[in-house]
Amino acid sequence: MTPPSVQHIRDAAALLASAGDVTILGHVRPDADALGSALALGRALRQRGARVRVSFGEPDEAPETLRWLDEDGLLTHPDALPDSEELLVCVDTPTPKRLGRLAGRVELAGAVLVIDHHATNTFYGTCHVVDEHAEASAVLVFRVLEALGAELDEPIARGLYAGIVTDTSGFRRASPDTHRMAARLLEAGADPEVIVRRIVDERPFAWLPMLSSVLREARLEPEAAQGRGFVHAVVSVEAARTVRGEEVESVVDVVRSVREAAVAAVLKQDPAHPEQWQISLRSTGIDVSAVAAEFGGGGHRQAAGCTIAGPADEVVAGLRAALERAPLL
């Protein structure tokens, strides 16, 4: 994948500058990068006079930990979107499938701008700013806003910082350029202590007993994943009954800390379809995007996901086999 040129970014900025009505979509179950980037871009376009909506396919509401990023009330339920739009912007979304029930809007839009940092991006738009080497889609949105001549205010900086700090694991995987970018966001008013506390650190008390019950059943397979170790845990609907989706998503960040395993997987039972499991994969030595792709998913080489149907033990067996075939990093 060739990184976007300066001209690609200028083309994207020109497309946005001429748009009077824009819908910005993030992937299903949006994280801080997808939603923070979309809302930051949306605010900048609204300040230029455009009519802007930000949406995603599922769930019906944004995660509670991220709703406060919506300074301007841009979040729009899918049912309230227009039939089609002059310009559709897809942020942090490598394929239309990741838009869920909104995937069909790609074919109906007059123009489609894709801003993304996934290696699995299929270049499904009419204009692209795609770079798998960017640590977050927020990094690319920052560059587009810079080319657009947008002023960084606190809400824009807040959204972009939220995307960068989470997708870099607290800047552990950030380049010097991205650290300098973060410095500019701080100068624009982003408060790192508040952002990280509200999105990453704070959990309700119910998270503790949920985590305890899940970790009690976690399993370590030292010889799996080509001898590099595989740790996995299961979050059933019953275990997640008292917590929000954000708490369920956070389990993988605990499981991945196991020293003896290069690969961590968390199986999250889908409340709407109990026979299906949403899989979160994390790795330090194996390309888990290749594993996820075998099951129709995708993501990054060190962080990916997919959905698999079947009994939990059979799902784990399928992941275990796929890890034996996956490329090493």
Beta strands, then each sheet from edge to edge (+ up, - down):
strand 1: 21-25
strand 2: 51-55
strand 3: 87-91
strand 4: 111-116
strand 5: 127-130
strand 6: 219-221
strand 7: 230-235
strand 8: 263-269
strand 9: 276-283
strand 10: 298-299
strand 11: 303-309
sheet 1: 2+ 1+ 3+ 4+ 5+
sheet 2: 6+ 7- 8- 9+ 11- 10+
end
